Amino acid sequence: MSRNAQLFERACQSIPGGVNSPVRAFRSVGGAPRFIKRAQGPYVWDAEDTRYIDYVGSWGPAILGHAHPEVIKAVQEAAVDGLSFGAPTEAEIDIAEAIVARIPSIEKVRLVSSGTEATMSAIRLARGATGRSKIIKFEGCYHGHADSLLVKAGSGMLTFGNPTSAGVPEEFIRHTLVLDYNNIDSVEAAFAEFGDDIACIIVEPVAGNMNLVKPIPGFLEGLRSLCTQHGALLIFDEVMTGFRAGPQGVQGLTGITPDLTTLAKVIGGGMPVGAFGGRADIMEHIAPLGSVYQAGTLSGNPVAVAAGLVTLKLLAEPGFYDRLSEQTRKLAEGMAERARAAGVPLATDYVGGMFGLYFTDSIPTTFAQMQQCNVEQFKKFFHGMLIRGVYFAPSAFEAGFVSGAHNDEVINATLDAAEEVFAKL
Ligand SMILES: *Cc1c(COP(=O)(O)O)cnc(C)c1O
């Protein structure tokens, strides 16, 4: 039995399913997950010392490549001064100022320790600030695992949804409307019916949790104007896209200004940091200023913040995003070309340092279209790439991530491997 398989068997004895987050378990592609020993730049090494080119990047945070020397140094230096104090630090002001300076819609920001905490807190804040109960989310968008967000669409467009997890009582999601991404008519209809009780819309402005789905022209603009018209708040969940799709996230690319934004992943540079921020008048509803309670023992942790700060500093170097986006383009277009040459139906898309590979003829724009992708072909592709030393997300419905360390040599090695795999599909 391989060392990875042995570790997996051992892990399953003490950890449910052998993993601490479900998608790591390879259940949708089959086989034993690779246990990672170390990582450097664009590479990870597993328990058998097999090296892989990595397109998971810790699911987004590793935008500079793994173990960037300046990030590691910052963490080491911060750790020597103590791991956590439960009292404010100057570095928290530094990172708050860095976020506020770069994302114009954020006037004030509060730090948390994960994306889940950020979205859960932003929704509580939206409800507290508006005095309303209902929220709108879109099928296929993931906003962490808070109870009210673990919902899929119900039978009719304007019926309330069904829980996607056991342990979430119907009552807890009674106020969550689940609509179709990229369908502004459904949002208009929801406001017509429930307009004065809708606290907020939460949306991934580029969806990265149903593979990669971009907003069609008019969709985000429509959300913005409906929210403004009905006094609801627009929350951009940029946990994945923040500092990843571009230097100011998707809001910078589209020029659409949300009321609140959630961040995590990149802003921690590989350490647990999340944040939610936005208009000062809304943010001032949070305790200790206002009546919306939100707290965290390790929020703004000094070691985590040190990693985030130096990451944001390095991302601000001129040309970083142009280079990142160029490498991602080479990968996405190169994959599509290789597939075409082999007669394999594969569409690809990308934005900034994230990309989508779709085993179908054209780029999907809806959740329903995404479900039509050929999952069996993806599985073969995934394992074919894995044995050739390239690690993609072990699911057909996840976006992929390129880092600043994915140079031409790495991209070309990936495309060479893909050419071999496509020839066998
Ligand atoms: C990853 C993700 C989350 C959840 O973040 P965690 O840190 O895993 O809790 C929320 N929203 C989006 C868009 C994400 O991609």
The ligand as an ORCA input file, in Angstrom:
! r2SCAN-3c Opt
* xyz 0 1
  C     -13.735     29.610      0.784
  C     -14.919     30.472      0.731
  C     -15.665     30.771      1.877
  C     -15.408     30.111      3.200
  O     -14.154     30.442      3.709
  P     -13.515     29.511      4.857
  O     -12.271     30.238      5.228
  O     -13.283     28.182      4.224
  O     -14.502     29.447      5.954
  C     -16.685     31.693      1.773
  N     -16.970     32.284      0.599
  C     -16.291     32.000     -0.530
  C     -16.646     32.704     -1.792
  C     -15.257     31.078     -0.514
  O     -14.612     30.775     -1.641
*
